[in-house]
C-alpha cells in the first residue's frame, strides 16, 4: 500500500505518493487553496482512494528551535481533519527546511521562476515523504 506525503500551506498543498513498495516518493499534484479546508481534505481523500493510500504523512513546520508556532498549529488541525475525512492514520513529520531544499533543487536544475511557484509545494511534499520512508527503513 502507498503512503501519501503532504506539504500544507496557507495558499497551496503539495501532494506526493510513494511507490507501492514504499521506497521512493513521487510528486503528484499541488492543490490551490481556494475553497474550504473541508474541500481540500475531500480532494486529498479522493487522491488517497485513487492511489490506494494506507496512511498520510503531513509536514509539521516547527520553528528552528523545535517549538510549535502558528503554521504548525494549522498543519496539526488540518491533519486531524484529514484523519476524520479519510479514515486513515495521519502522521505529523518534522518538515524544517524542506521548502528551502525544494527551492535549492529547482534553482540547481535551472527551473524557470514562473514554474517554481507551482512546483515548490509538491517538491517539498516529496522531501517530507522521502524523509519518512527513509526513516522507516533505518
Buried (B, 14 or more C-beta within 10 A) or exposed (E): EBBBBBBBBEEBBBBBBBEEEBEBBBBBBBBEBEEEBEEBBBBBBEBBEEBEBBBBBBBBBBEEEEEBEEBBEBBBEBBEBBBEBBEBEBBBBBBBEBBEBBBEBBEEEEBEEEEBEEBBBBBBBBBBBBBBBEEEEE
